[in-house]
Amino acid sequence: MVKCDQCQIEIPKDEDKHEHYGKILCEDCYMEVLGKPTACDPSAVASAMHARRELGQTGAEGLTKLQKTIYDYVKDKGEVEREELLNSFDAPPWEVEKQFAVLRHCELLKGRKVGNRVYMTLF
């Protein structure tokens, strides 16, 4: 069996493995690498805001369970260091980053840098 270079799970012989920049990845990690949203994406912000307006969504309406949990966590604390946020949920850090990017696109959360530290806070 082959191991995924990113998550270290064993990839069974009957499952697809993918090569990306010289690394062997399982299906989940390959999709994560290819579809990784970035927080600073003006087109994604415009699209998300338009969709939310069309659906009449405000605040945490329309969020997934994990997105709402992340949003509520930051809302309750007021400000959270990036590393704390990434390590506070039962999800891989890359998944928390991805969901944070969606929350940024919805203009619900944002990051701000102070010195060498990055803090997540309400928009």
N, CA, C and O atoms as CSV, one atom per row, in Angstrom:
chain,resi,resn,atom,element,x,y,z
A,1,MET,N,N,0.837,-1.189,0.000
A,1,MET,CA,C,0.000,0.000,0.000
A,1,MET,C,C,0.876,1.246,0.000
A,1,MET,O,O,2.023,1.237,0.447
A,2,VAL,N,N,0.291,2.306,-0.516
A,2,VAL,CA,C,0.968,3.596,-0.601
A,2,VAL,C,C,0.319,4.542,0.396
A,2,VAL,O,O,-0.893,4.487,0.604
A,3,LYS,N,N,1.111,5.408,1.014
A,3,LYS,CA,C,0.580,6.410,1.938
A,3,LYS,C,C,0.463,7.755,1.237
A,3,LYS,O,O,1.285,8.105,0.391
A,4,CYS,N,N,-0.576,8.505,1.606
A,4,CYS,CA,C,-0.755,9.872,1.123
A,4,CYS,C,C,0.336,10.731,1.757
A,4,CYS,O,O,0.531,10.689,2.972
A,5,ASP,N,N,1.042,11.501,0.948
A,5,ASP,CA,C,2.116,12.355,1.459
A,5,ASP,C,C,1.602,13.503,2.319
A,5,ASP,O,O,2.375,14.093,3.074
A,6,GLN,N,N,0.321,13.832,2.223
A,6,GLN,CA,C,-0.209,14.957,2.998
A,6,GLN,C,C,-0.824,14.501,4.318
A,6,GLN,O,O,-0.449,15.012,5.373
A,7,CYS,N,N,-1.757,13.555,4.285
A,7,CYS,CA,C,-2.462,13.156,5.516
A,7,CYS,C,C,-1.946,11.856,6.113
A,7,CYS,O,O,-2.330,11.483,7.221
A,8,GLN,N,N,-1.089,11.176,5.391
A,8,GLN,CA,C,-0.442,9.937,5.851
A,8,GLN,C,C,-1.357,8.721,5.946
A,8,GLN,O,O,-0.947,7.703,6.505
A,9,ILE,N,N,-2.586,8.788,5.420
A,9,ILE,CA,C,-3.420,7.587,5.441
A,9,ILE,C,C,-2.945,6.643,4.338
A,9,ILE,O,O,-2.361,7.072,3.343
A,10,GLU,N,N,-3.203,5.368,4.534
A,10,GLU,CA,C,-2.850,4.396,3.515
A,10,GLU,C,C,-3.907,4.410,2.423
A,10,GLU,O,O,-5.106,4.416,2.700
A,11,ILE,N,N,-3.448,4.417,1.188
A,11,ILE,CA,C,-4.356,4.417,0.041
A,11,ILE,C,C,-4.454,2.980,-0.448
A,11,ILE,O,O,-3.477,2.438,-0.964
A,12,PRO,N,N,-5.631,2.345,-0.295
A,12,PRO,CA,C,-5.780,0.962,-0.764
A,12,PRO,C,C,-5.502,0.850,-2.258
A,12,PRO,O,O,-5.699,1.801,-3.014
A,13,LYS,N,N,-5.046,-0.316,-2.665
A,13,LYS,CA,C,-4.678,-0.535,-4.070
A,13,LYS,C,C,-5.846,-0.312,-5.027
A,13,LYS,O,O,-5.640,0.072,-6.178
A,14,ASP,N,N,-7.078,-0.554,-4.555
A,14,ASP,CA,C,-8.232,-0.410,-5.441
A,14,ASP,C,C,-8.758,1.028,-5.523
A,14,ASP,O,O,-9.716,1.291,-6.250
A,15,GLU,N,N,-8.142,1.957,-4.787
A,15,GLU,CA,C,-8.557,3.362,-4.830
A,15,GLU,C,C,-7.581,4.182,-5.655
A,15,GLU,O,O,-6.409,3.834,-5.803
A,16,ASP,N,N,-8.101,5.284,-6.191
A,16,ASP,CA,C,-7.261,6.172,-6.987
A,16,ASP,C,C,-6.274,6.914,-6.105
A,16,ASP,O,O,-6.602,7.349,-5.002
A,17,LYS,N,N,-5.069,7.046,-6.612
A,17,LYS,CA,C,-4.093,7.930,-5.973
A,17,LYS,C,C,-3.701,8.941,-7.034
A,17,LYS,O,O,-3.726,8.647,-8.229
A,18,HIS,N,N,-3.347,10.112,-6.595
A,18,HIS,CA,C,-3.068,11.199,-7.520
A,18,HIS,C,C,-1.688,11.761,-7.246
A,18,HIS,O,O,-1.251,11.832,-6.097
A,19,GLU,N,N,-1.015,12.154,-8.295
A,19,GLU,CA,C,0.284,12.793,-8.134
A,19,GLU,C,C,0.119,14.282,-8.387
A,19,GLU,O,O,-0.488,14.702,-9.373
A,20,HIS,N,N,0.670,15.065,-7.478
A,20,HIS,CA,C,0.586,16.524,-7.594
A,20,HIS,C,C,1.911,17.106,-7.140
A,20,HIS,O,O,2.270,16.995,-5.968
A,21,TYR,N,N,2.644,17.727,-8.059
A,21,TYR,CA,C,3.960,18.297,-7.776
A,21,TYR,C,C,4.878,17.301,-7.071
A,21,TYR,O,O,5.563,17.639,-6.105
A,22,GLY,N,N,4.876,16.072,-7.570
A,22,GLY,CA,C,5.772,15.049,-7.055
A,22,GLY,C,C,5.309,14.362,-5.787
A,22,GLY,O,O,6.020,13.500,-5.269
A,23,LYS,N,N,4.144,14.712,-5.271
A,23,LYS,CA,C,3.610,14.070,-4.072
A,23,LYS,C,C,2.456,13.152,-4.452
A,23,LYS,O,O,1.677,13.455,-5.356
A,24,ILE,N,N,2.355,12.031,-3.751
A,24,ILE,CA,C,1.236,11.117,-3.931
A,24,ILE,C,C,0.159,11.521,-2.936
A,24,ILE,O,O,0.422,11.619,-1.737
A,25,LEU,N,N,-1.063,11.759,-3.433
A,25,LEU,CA,C,-2.162,12.224,-2.589
A,25,LEU,C,C,-3.370,11.305,-2.726
A,25,LEU,O,O,-3.638,10.757,-3.795
A,26,CYS,N,N,-4.101,11.146,-1.608
A,26,CYS,CA,C,-5.379,10.446,-1.655
A,26,CYS,C,C,-6.393,11.370,-2.348
A,26,CYS,O,O,-6.105,12.538,-2.610
A,27,GLU,N,N,-7.558,10.837,-2.633
A,27,GLU,CA,C,-8.591,11.610,-3.328
A,27,GLU,C,C,-8.969,12.885,-2.561
A,27,GLU,O,O,-9.067,13.959,-3.154
A,28,ASP,N,N,-9.182,12.765,-1.227
A,28,ASP,CA,C,-9.583,13.926,-0.424
A,28,ASP,C,C,-8.523,15.017,-0.432
A,28,ASP,O,O,-8.844,16.192,-0.609
A,29,CYS,N,N,-7.270,14.641,-0.242
A,29,CYS,CA,C,-6.194,15.643,-0.215
A,29,CYS,C,C,-5.989,16.272,-1.590
A,29,CYS,O,O,-5.687,17.461,-1.694
A,30,TYR,N,N,-6.154,15.477,-2.637
A,30,TYR,CA,C,-6.013,15.997,-3.996
A,30,TYR,C,C,-7.088,17.050,-4.268
A,30,TYR,O,O,-6.797,18.110,-4.822
A,31,MET,N,N,-8.333,16.755,-3.875
A,31,MET,CA,C,-9.415,17.720,-4.071
A,31,MET,C,C,-9.180,18.976,-3.235
A,31,MET,O,O,-9.483,20.083,-3.680
A,32,GLU,N,N,-8.640,18.808,-2.025
A,32,GLU,CA,C,-8.364,19.953,-1.160
A,32,GLU,C,C,-7.306,20.850,-1.773
A,32,GLU,O,O,-7.430,22.074,-1.738
A,33,VAL,N,N,-6.264,20.248,-2.337
A,33,VAL,CA,C,-5.179,21.028,-2.942
A,33,VAL,C,C,-5.684,21.782,-4.170
A,33,VAL,O,O,-5.331,22.944,-4.370
A,34,LEU,N,N,-6.497,21.140,-4.982
A,34,LEU,CA,C,-6.977,21.780,-6.210
A,34,LEU,C,C,-8.063,22.816,-5.965
A,34,LEU,O,O,-8.159,23.799,-6.700
A,35,GLY,N,N,-8.880,22.606,-4.940
A,35,GLY,CA,C,-10.021,23.487,-4.734
A,35,GLY,C,C,-9.887,24.405,-3.545
A,35,GLY,O,O,-10.893,24.836,-2.981
A,36,LYS,N,N,-8.670,24.715,-3.152
A,36,LYS,CA,C,-8.452,25.509,-1.948
A,36,LYS,C,C,-8.824,26.975,-2.184
A,36,LYS,O,O,-8.185,27.658,-2.984
A,37,PRO,N,N,-9.857,27.455,-1.490
A,37,PRO,CA,C,-10.202,28.874,-1.632
A,37,PRO,C,C,-9.220,29.746,-0.852
A,37,PRO,O,O,-8.620,29.297,0.125
A,38,THR,N,N,-9.064,30.967,-1.283
A,38,THR,CA,C,-8.212,31.907,-0.566
A,38,THR,C,C,-9.088,33.000,0.021
A,38,THR,O,O,-10.087,33.398,-0.578
A,39,ALA,N,N,-8.708,33.483,1.197
A,39,ALA,CA,C,-9.518,34.479,1.892
A,39,ALA,C,C,-9.594,35.791,1.123
A,39,ALA,O,O,-10.648,36.427,1.098
A,40,CYS,N,N,-8.515,36.203,0.505
A,40,CYS,CA,C,-8.466,37.486,-0.207
A,40,CYS,C,C,-8.769,37.272,-1.685
A,40,CYS,O,O,-7.856,37.190,-2.507
A,41,ASP,N,N,-10.034,37.183,-2.014
A,41,ASP,CA,C,-10.466,36.936,-3.385
A,41,ASP,C,C,-11.683,37.818,-3.667
A,41,ASP,O,O,-12.811,37.432,-3.360
A,42,PRO,N,N,-11.460,39.011,-4.255
A,42,PRO,CA,C,-12.569,39.944,-4.491
A,42,PRO,C,C,-13.721,39.355,-5.290
A,42,PRO,O,O,-14.878,39.680,-5.026
A,43,SER,N,N,-13.431,38.496,-6.261
A,43,SER,CA,C,-14.507,37.880,-7.042
A,43,SER,C,C,-15.349,36.952,-6.182
A,43,SER,O,O,-16.573,36.924,-6.310
A,44,ALA,N,N,-14.695,36.188,-5.301
A,44,ALA,CA,C,-15.424,35.277,-4.417
A,44,ALA,C,C,-16.279,36.069,-3.427
A,44,ALA,O,O,-17.393,35.656,-3.106
A,45,VAL,N,N,-15.766,37.201,-2.941
A,45,VAL,CA,C,-16.530,38.054,-2.030
A,45,VAL,C,C,-17.777,38.578,-2.746
A,45,VAL,O,O,-18.883,38.506,-2.211
A,46,ALA,N,N,-17.594,39.094,-3.935
A,46,ALA,CA,C,-18.726,39.638,-4.692
A,46,ALA,C,C,-19.772,38.551,-4.951
A,46,ALA,O,O,-20.971,38.794,-4.815
A,47,SER,N,N,-19.319,37.364,-5.321
A,47,SER,CA,C,-20.226,36.259,-5.601
A,47,SER,C,C,-20.971,35.813,-4.341
A,47,SER,O,O,-22.186,35.619,-4.369
A,48,ALA,N,N,-20.238,35.654,-3.241
A,48,ALA,CA,C,-20.861,35.215,-1.988
A,48,ALA,C,C,-21.857,36.252,-1.479
A,48,ALA,O,O,-22.953,35.900,-1.042
A,49,MET,N,N,-21.484,37.515,-1.534
A,49,MET,CA,C,-22.369,38.569,-1.047
A,49,MET,C,C,-23.629,38.665,-1.908
A,49,MET,O,O,-24.727,38.863,-1.388
A,50,HIS,N,N,-23.468,38.526,-3.222
A,50,HIS,CA,C,-24.622,38.552,-4.123
A,50,HIS,C,C,-25.562,37.386,-3.813
A,50,HIS,O,O,-26.775,37.572,-3.717
A,51,ALA,N,N,-25.002,36.194,-3.659
A,51,ALA,CA,C,-25.822,35.009,-3.375
A,51,ALA,C,C,-26.553,35.169,-2.045
A,51,ALA,O,O,-27.734,34.837,-1.947
A,52,ARG,N,N,-25.870,35.668,-1.030
A,52,ARG,CA,C,-26.506,35.849,0.278
A,52,ARG,C,C,-27.631,36.889,0.206
A,52,ARG,O,O,-28.682,36.717,0.824
A,53,ARG,N,N,-27.406,37.959,-0.547
A,53,ARG,CA,C,-28.462,38.973,-0.713
A,53,ARG,C,C,-29.672,38.362,-1.414
A,53,ARG,O,O,-30.813,38.565,-0.999
A,54,GLU,N,N,-29.406,37.610,-2.486
A,54,GLU,CA,C,-30.504,36.990,-3.248
A,54,GLU,C,C,-31.318,36.032,-2.387
A,54,GLU,O,O,-32.534,35.919,-2.546
A,55,LEU,N,N,-30.634,35.341,-1.467
A,55,LEU,CA,C,-31.311,34.381,-0.597
A,55,LEU,C,C,-31.856,35.023,0.679
A,55,LEU,O,O,-32.505,34.360,1.488
A,56,GLY,N,N,-31.587,36.308,0.849
A,56,GLY,CA,C,-32.057,37.017,2.033
A,56,GLY,C,C,-31.337,36.599,3.320
A,56,GLY,O,O,-31.888,36.713,4.415
A,57,GLN,N,N,-30.098,36.113,3.173
A,57,GLN,CA,C,-29.352,35.634,4.333
A,57,GLN,C,C,-28.552,36.752,4.988
A,57,GLN,O,O,-27.908,37.557,4.315
A,58,THR,N,N,-28.608,36.780,6.312
A,58,THR,CA,C,-27.798,37.708,7.093
A,58,THR,C,C,-27.164,36.928,8.237
A,58,THR,O,O,-27.625,35.842,8.588
A,59,GLY,N,N,-26.113,37.484,8.812
A,59,GLY,CA,C,-25.454,36.825,9.936
A,59,GLY,C,C,-25.075,35.397,9.609
A,59,GLY,O,O,-24.508,35.130,8.550
A,60,ALA,N,N,-25.383,34.477,10.509
A,60,ALA,CA,C,-24.980,33.078,10.367
A,60,ALA,C,C,-25.966,32.241,9.543
A,60,ALA,O,O,-25.791,31.029,9.415
A,61,GLU,N,N,-26.983,32.871,8.992
A,61,GLU,CA,C,-27.948,32.125,8.172
A,61,GLU,C,C,-27.257,31.524,6.954
A,61,GLU,O,O,-26.442,32.177,6.303
A,62,GLY,N,N,-27.592,30.278,6.656
A,62,GLY,CA,C,-27.075,29.613,5.466
A,62,GLY,C,C,-25.697,28.995,5.633
A,62,GLY,O,O,-25.162,28.427,4.681
A,63,LEU,N,N,-25.110,29.093,6.821
A,63,LEU,CA,C,-23.781,28.517,7.037
A,63,LEU,C,C,-23.880,27.028,7.323
A,63,LEU,O,O,-24.897,26.547,7.822
A,64,THR,N,N,-22.804,26.295,7.000
A,64,THR,CA,C,-22.730,24.893,7.380
A,64,THR,C,C,-22.512,24.815,8.888
A,64,THR,O,O,-22.237,25.829,9.531
A,65,LYS,N,N,-22.631,23.625,9.449
A,65,LYS,CA,C,-22.439,23.446,10.889
A,65,LYS,C,C,-21.030,23.896,11.307
A,65,LYS,O,O,-20.880,24.605,12.302
A,66,LEU,N,N,-20.009,23.492,10.560
A,66,LEU,CA,C,-18.638,23.872,10.906
A,66,LEU,C,C,-18.431,25.377,10.749
A,66,LEU,O,O,-17.796,25.999,11.600
A,67,GLN,N,N,-18.953,25.970,9.679
A,67,GLN,CA,C,-18.829,27.419,9.487
A,67,GLN,C,C,-19.478,28.174,10.640
A,67,GLN,O,O,-18.913,29.145,11.142
A,68,LYS,N,N,-20.661,27.733,11.061
A,68,LYS,CA,C,-21.356,28.399,12.168
A,68,LYS,C,C,-20.572,28.230,13.466
A,68,LYS,O,O,-20.484,29.165,14.262
A,69,THR,N,N,-20.005,27.054,13.682
A,69,THR,CA,C,-19.214,26.811,14.886
A,69,THR,C,C,-17.994,27.729,14.919
A,69,THR,O,O,-17.682,28.307,15.959
A,70,ILE,N,N,-17.311,27.864,13.797
A,70,ILE,CA,C,-16.147,28.756,13.708
A,70,ILE,C,C,-16.578,30.206,13.944
A,70,ILE,O,O,-15.955,30.930,14.720
A,71,TYR,N,N,-17.645,30.613,13.267
A,71,TYR,CA,C,-18.160,31.980,13.418
A,71,TYR,C,C,-18.517,32.274,14.874
A,71,TYR,O,O,-18.123,33.308,15.412
A,72,ASP,N,N,-19.258,31.374,15.510
A,72,ASP,CA,C,-19.661,31.576,16.904
A,72,ASP,C,C,-18.457,31.602,17.842
A,72,ASP,O,O,-18.434,32.369,18.805
A,73,TYR,N,N,-17.466,30.773,17.566
A,73,TYR,CA,C,-16.257,30.727,18.398
A,73,TYR,C,C,-15.553,32.082,18.386
A,73,TYR,O,O,-15.187,32.610,19.436
A,74,VAL,N,N,-15.368,32.639,17.193
A,74,VAL,CA,C,-14.706,33.942,17.074
A,74,VAL,C,C,-15.599,35.038,17.661
A,74,VAL,O,O,-15.111,35.938,18.343
A,75,LYS,N,N,-16.886,34.963,17.401
A,75,LYS,CA,C,-17.830,35.965,17.928
A,75,LYS,C,C,-17.790,35.984,19.461
A,75,LYS,O,O,-17.768,37.052,20.072
A,76,ASP,N,N,-17.781,34.804,20.072
A,76,ASP,CA,C,-17.761,34.718,21.536
A,76,ASP,C,C,-16.455,35.244,22.127
A,76,ASP,O,O,-16.463,35.882,23.180
A,77,LYS,N,N,-15.341,34.980,21.457
A,77,LYS,CA,C,-14.043,35.403,21.979
A,77,LYS,C,C,-13.697,36.836,21.574
A,77,LYS,O,O,-12.891,37.490,22.236
A,78,GLY,N,N,-14.297,37.321,20.503
A,78,GLY,CA,C,-14.014,38.670,20.032
A,78,GLY,C,C,-12.823,38.728,19.093
A,78,GLY,O,O,-12.830,39.468,18.109
A,79,GLU,N,N,-11.815,37.952,19.399
A,79,GLU,CA,C,-10.590,37.927,18.593
A,79,GLU,C,C,-9.845,36.645,18.951
A,79,GLU,O,O,-9.709,36.307,20.127
A,80,VAL,N,N,-9.366,35.937,17.939
A,80,VAL,CA,C,-8.693,34.660,18.152
A,80,VAL,C,C,-7.432,34.615,17.300
A,80,VAL,O,O,-7.461,34.954,16.117
A,81,GLU,N,N,-6.325,34.196,17.906
A,81,GLU,CA,C,-5.113,34.022,17.110
A,81,GLU,C,C,-5.328,32.907,16.096
A,81,GLU,O,O,-6.001,31.918,16.385
A,82,ARG,N,N,-4.765,33.067,14.932
A,82,ARG,CA,C,-4.928,32.119,13.834
A,82,ARG,C,C,-4.629,30.690,14.281
A,82,ARG,O,O,-5.428,29.788,14.028
A,83,GLU,N,N,-3.509,30.473,14.932
A,83,GLU,CA,C,-3.122,29.119,15.352
A,83,GLU,C,C,-4.142,28.516,16.317
A,83,GLU,O,O,-4.447,27.326,16.231
A,84,GLU,N,N,-4.668,29.326,17.232
A,84,GLU,CA,C,-5.690,28.829,18.156
A,84,GLU,C,C,-6.923,28.395,17.376
A,84,GLU,O,O,-7.498,27.341,17.647
A,85,LEU,N,N,-7.325,29.206,16.414
A,85,LEU,CA,C,-8.498,28.878,15.617
A,85,LEU,C,C,-8.296,27.562,14.873
A,85,LEU,O,O,-9.188,26.714,14.855
A,86,LEU,N,N,-7.135,27.394,14.264
A,86,LEU,CA,C,-6.873,26.188,13.481
A,86,LEU,C,C,-6.863,24.932,14.337
A,86,LEU,O,O,-7.168,23.846,13.844
A,87,ASN,N,N,-6.518,25.063,15.607
A,87,ASN,CA,C,-6.383,23.897,16.478
A,87,ASN,C,C,-7.560,23.696,17.432
A,87,ASN,O,O,-7.489,22.839,18.313
A,88,SER,N,N,-8.629,24.458,17.279
A,88,SER,CA,C,-9.738,24.406,18.232
A,88,SER,C,C,-10.931,23.576,17.772
A,88,SER,O,O,-11.950,23.536,18.463
A,89,PHE,N,N,-10.830,22.921,16.641
A,89,PHE,CA,C,-11.983,22.194,16.114
A,89,PHE,C,C,-11.605,20.769,15.745
A,89,PHE,O,O,-10.438,20.458,15.508
A,90,ASP,N,N,-12.606,19.921,15.701
A,90,ASP,CA,C,-12.404,18.530,15.317
A,90,ASP,C,C,-12.413,18.430,13.790
A,90,ASP,O,O,-13.249,17.757,13.188
A,91,ALA,N,N,-11.451,19.127,13.198
A,91,ALA,CA,C,-11.298,19.149,11.741
A,91,ALA,C,C,-9.835,19.460,11.460
A,91,ALA,O,O,-9.182,20.137,12.255
A,92,PRO,N,N,-9.316,18.976,10.342
A,92,PRO,CA,C,-7.919,19.297,10.017
A,92,PRO,C,C,-7.745,20.805,9.823
A,92,PRO,O,O,-8.669,21.477,9.365
A,93,PRO,N,N,-6.573,21.343,10.166
A,93,PRO,CA,C,-6.338,22.787,10.009
A,93,PRO,C,C,-6.662,23.302,8.609
A,93,PRO,O,O,-7.177,24.411,8.465
A,94,TRP,N,N,-6.365,22.509,7.569
A,94,TRP,CA,C,-6.650,22.972,6.209
A,94,TRP,C,C,-8.153,23.150,5.998
A,94,TRP,O,O,-8.572,24.032,5.248
A,95,GLU,N,N,-8.964,22.323,6.653
A,95,GLU,CA,C,-10.412,22.447,6.514
A,95,GLU,C,C,-10.906,23.710,7.222
A,95,GLU,O,O,-11.792,24.398,6.716
A,96,VAL,N,N,-10.339,24.014,8.387
A,96,VAL,CA,C,-10.707,25.233,9.112
A,96,VAL,C,C,-10.321,26.453,8.281
A,96,VAL,O,O,-11.082,27.417,8.193
A,97,GLU,N,N,-9.122,26.409,7.665
A,97,GLU,CA,C,-8.681,27.507,6.780
A,97,GLU,C,C,-9.665,27.700,5.634
A,97,GLU,O,O,-10.031,28.827,5.299
A,98,LYS,N,N,-10.085,26.594,5.039
A,98,LYS,CA,C,-11.016,26.662,3.907
A,98,LYS,C,C,-12.341,27.282,4.345
A,98,LYS,O,O,-12.892,28.129,3.643
A,99,GLN,N,N,-12.849,26.864,5.496
A,99,GLN,CA,C,-14.122,27.409,5.979
A,99,GLN,C,C,-13.982,28.869,6.404
A,99,GLN,O,O,-14.911,29.659,6.238
A,100,PHE,N,N,-12.816,29.224,6.953
A,100,PHE,CA,C,-12.571,30.635,7.274
A,100,PHE,C,C,-12.626,31.476,5.999
A,100,PHE,O,O,-13.187,32.572,5.999
A,101,ALA,N,N,-12.040,30.963,4.912
A,101,ALA,CA,C,-12.063,31.695,3.638
A,101,ALA,C,C,-13.499,31.950,3.190
A,101,ALA,O,O,-13.815,33.038,2.709
A,102,VAL,N,N,-14.360,30.962,3.343
A,102,VAL,CA,C,-15.774,31.148,2.982
A,102,VAL,C,C,-16.406,32.223,3.867
A,102,VAL,O,O,-17.151,33.075,3.381
A,103,LEU,N,N,-16.106,32.178,5.168
A,103,LEU,CA,C,-16.646,33.186,6.084
A,103,LEU,C,C,-16.114,34.574,5.757
A,103,LEU,O,O,-16.814,35.568,5.951
A,104,ARG,N,N,-14.895,34.651,5.267
A,104,ARG,CA,C,-14.324,35.939,4.832
A,104,ARG,C,C,-15.046,36.423,3.578
A,104,ARG,O,O,-15.348,37.609,3.447
A,105,HIS,N,N,-15.322,35.501,2.658
A,105,HIS,CA,C,-16.041,35.873,1.433
A,105,HIS,C,C,-17.432,36.401,1.754
A,105,HIS,O,O,-17.951,37.261,1.042
A,106,CYS,N,N,-18.040,35.887,2.828
A,106,CYS,CA,C,-19.370,36.339,3.254
A,106,CYS,C,C,-19.297,37.596,4.118
A,106,CYS,O,O,-20.314,38.080,4.615
A,107,GLU,N,N,-18.090,38.116,4.290
A,107,GLU,CA,C,-17.834,39.294,5.119
A,107,GLU,C,C,-18.386,39.125,6.537
A,107,GLU,O,O,-18.986,40.035,7.108
A,108,LEU,N,N,-18.157,37.915,7.089
A,108,LEU,CA,C,-18.538,37.636,8.469
A,108,LEU,C,C,-17.316,37.662,9.384
A,108,LEU,O,O,-17.397,38.159,10.507
A,109,LEU,N,N,-16.194,37.138,8.919
A,109,LEU,CA,C,-14.943,37.143,9.671
A,109,LEU,C,C,-13.838,37.723,8.813
A,109,LEU,O,O,-13.926,37.727,7.585
A,110,LYS,N,N,-12.799,38.211,9.467
A,110,LYS,CA,C,-11.636,38.722,8.745
A,110,LYS,C,C,-10.398,38.476,9.591
A,110,LYS,O,O,-10.487,38.204,10.789
A,111,GLY,N,N,-9.267,38.574,8.960
A,111,GLY,CA,C,-7.999,38.447,9.663
A,111,GLY,C,C,-7.326,39.805,9.728
A,111,GLY,O,O,-7.524,40.661,8.866
A,112,ARG,N,N,-6.524,39.984,10.770
A,112,ARG,CA,C,-5.724,41.205,10.854
A,112,ARG,C,C,-4.384,40.832,11.463
A,112,ARG,O,O,-4.302,40.025,12.389
A,113,LYS,N,N,-3.354,41.427,10.930
A,113,LYS,CA,C,-2.009,41.124,11.384
A,113,LYS,C,C,-1.523,42.204,12.337
A,113,LYS,O,O,-1.638,43.399,12.063
A,114,VAL,N,N,-0.975,41.756,13.467
A,114,VAL,CA,C,-0.383,42.652,14.450
A,114,VAL,C,C,1.019,42.112,14.727
A,114,VAL,O,O,1.177,41.073,15.367
A,115,GLY,N,N,2.021,42.817,14.246
A,115,GLY,CA,C,3.381,42.299,14.366
A,115,GLY,C,C,3.513,41.011,13.584
A,115,GLY,O,O,3.232,40.978,12.386
A,116,ASN,N,N,3.932,39.961,14.243
A,116,ASN,CA,C,4.070,38.653,13.594
A,116,ASN,C,C,2.867,37.752,13.835
A,116,ASN,O,O,2.881,36.589,13.432
A,117,ARG,N,N,1.848,38.255,14.470
A,117,ARG,CA,C,0.675,37.452,14.802
A,117,ARG,C,C,-0.504,37.814,13.910
A,117,ARG,O,O,-0.679,38.967,13.514
A,118,VAL,N,N,-1.312,36.791,13.602
A,118,VAL,CA,C,-2.522,37.006,12.814
A,118,VAL,C,C,-3.710,36.664,13.693
A,118,VAL,O,O,-3.757,35.593,14.298
A,119,TYR,N,N,-4.672,37.580,13.764
A,119,TYR,CA,C,-5.864,37.420,14.576
A,119,TYR,C,C,-7.088,37.338,13.671
A,119,TYR,O,O,-7.175,38.040,12.663
A,120,MET,N,N,-8.030,36.478,14.038
A,120,MET,CA,C,-9.296,36.383,13.349
A,120,MET,C,C,-10.333,37.103,14.216
A,120,MET,O,O,-10.371,36.924,15.433
A,121,THR,N,N,-11.155,37.903,13.582
A,121,THR,CA,C,-12.140,38.690,14.304
A,121,THR,C,C,-13.388,38.867,13.435
A,121,THR,O,O,-13.400,38.491,12.263
A,122,LEU,N,N,-14.427,39.441,14.023
A,122,LEU,CA,C,-15.637,39.709,13.244
A,122,LEU,C,C,-15.345,40.779,12.194
A,122,LEU,O,O,-14.498,41.650,12.393
A,123,PHE,N,N,-16.046,40.698,11.100
A,123,PHE,CA,C,-15.864,41.655,9.997
A,123,PHE,C,C,-16.340,43.022,10.412
A,123,PHE,O,O,-16.270,43.965,9.624
